[in-house]
Every structure is written in C-alpha cells, then in structure tokens.
Amino acid sequence: MGEGKRTEKTRVLVVGATGYIGKRIVRACLAEGHETYVLQRPEIGLDVEKVQLLLSFKKLGARIVEGSFSDHQSLVSAVKLVDVVVSAMSGVHFRSHNILVQLKLVEAIKEAGNVKAFACASRFHSSHMGHALPPGRETFDQKMEVRQAIEAAGIPYTYIVGACFAAYFAGNLSQMVTLLPPKEKVNIYGDGNVKVVFADEDDIAKYTAKTLNDPRTLNKTVNIRPPDNVLTQMELVQMWEKLTGKELEKTNIAAEDFLANIEQMEIPHQAGIGHFYHIFYEGCLTDHEVGEDEEASSLYPDVKYKRMDDYLRMFL
C-alpha cells in the first residue's frame, strides 16, 4: 500500500459509469478493493449496451443505485451511501456534453454532508486554459465553474488531469480523421517537437482508483504524467516507424494552416481543432511544472504503466 494510505474499505460512487472512461474506473475501483457503487440513471432508457454494462458491473461485485439529475433527493440518497464520489461525466463536444450537470451533484454532496472527497478526471488542467480558443474553451470554462462550486461548498476534492487517451491520440499517431495508424502519409503538427502526455485509458483508471483513499491527494490536483510517455509527436511517429520498419511520408502543418477555415466548421469539429492546437502547438499538457500538485506515476510506482511503444504493438 502507498505511504499514508487508509486501510479500511472505501465506499465509492461512480457517476458516468457507463461512459468511455467511467466503465474503466468502475473496474479499477473493484480491482483496488473499494466497495463500489454505480449510479443508474433513468436516462439509460432502451440503451441495451449500457444496461448490459451495468449488469456486468453487478456480476463483478458493484452495487447499482438509482438516481436522477432531475430528482435532487435521489442524488442525495445515493451520495449518503458512500465516502467518495467520482465523476466521469463526458465533457467532449462529439459525445454527450454533460459538464454543468455536475453542479447538481455538487449540491447533493453538499446537502448529504458525509462525503470525504469528490474526484473529477479531465485531460486538461482547466485552470491553465483561460486563453483557449472557442468553442472548445466552453469545456474549460464549465469545468472551472464546477471546480469553483466544489471549493465554495467546502467539499474535499481530488482533480485528476493531464493526459491524452492513447486510443484517440497514440494509435493513430495523433491524426484527426482515423483511430488507426496511417499506412503511407502522416501529418505533423508544426515541427512535431512539442511534448505531449499519452496514457493508456486503463492506467488512467487505475491511478484514479488509487487516489480515492490516499490522504496525499486530498485537495490536490494529481497530474498523470508518466515520464516514459511524455513524448513529442515526432517521437511517437518514429516509434511506429521503428516497429514497422517503414518510413512514413511526413507533411508539416503550420499553425496558421491548421487553424484556417475553423469558423466554417461544425461546432464539434471546431472544438476538436482547438484542443489539438493547444496540445500539439502550444504544449498545454507540459508547459507547466507539477509544482505543489502531485504526479500519479510517482505516487503509485506499483502501477506498471503501458509505454507507448508497447501500446503501438497491437496495431502491427
């Protein structure tokens, strides 16, 4: 166990449990030995895959608790069952955009009065993104609004931030129009030498689960910045070229060309372009020191995180 870790079983409620990262957090919480509760919302309706996912969690030992964002008392009742609430609500424009719904969760936690920590996961350190391009900036502004509400309510918190999901950014060598590695040509953002953080989604979930009963992470931001996965786009491309023995034809895209015609695009695409710009041209994931925050791979060296060269092997 990590230094200073509490030994009693932690009761955890995962909100957004059927989502892309949420389902991984549920499994990681169960693997970590937490008494894991999953919020089942009536909005699930006829989504058979989500219903089956909830049932699979139940089979693994999770407890299903009903609650709705349109029924405040049901949220309060769900929150009263646990010590820690984890929000894995989606904040991206091409999926459901649910960030401000979390304000209702904050109100329920405040009224319940028993929660020892509220944990939220995010790719970006939102407090560093006040300059972000619209409409993607909406994500950061809303996350800051939720953070301010958490802190104003005096709710203890842990923010987990700072890595690109490998499935969306590594396997495709950070190309925007595919999730698979390009076979012949690859677009390079600028000179391709800006440092970016990549992480396997299951590792992000493991780190999240470990923070939930660790006093060292209370009222802290935990950066996910595993040192071997802090890479430039060119380093990532070169890893793939080494694995395949084939050199790709590279096209360098200047920042002004990357942002050209952004106003003519649909809103989700505009947001995606803006986020890519901040990551690959500005280096927003690595342009600040961890400082007084914590870093996940240092806190939990027992997590043998997946390196990106190993991750890329599955595409061979």
Buried (B, 14 or more C-beta within 10 A) or exposed (E): EBEEEEEEEBBBBBBBBBBBBBBBBBBBBBEBEBBBBBBBBEEBEEEEEBBEBBEEBEEEEBBEBEBBBEBBEBBBBBBBBBBBBBBBBBBBBEEBBBBBBBBBBBBBBBBBEEBBBBBBBBBBBBBBBEEBBEBBBBBBBBBBBBBEBBEEBEBBBBBBBBBBBBEBBBBBBBBBEEEEBBEEEBBBBBEBEBBBBBBBBBBBBBBBBBBBBBBBBEEBBBBBBBEEBBBBBBBBBBBBBEBBEEEBEEEEBEEEEBBEEBEEEEBBBBBBBBBBBBBBBBBBBBEBEEEEBBBBBEBBEEBEBBBBBEBBEEBE
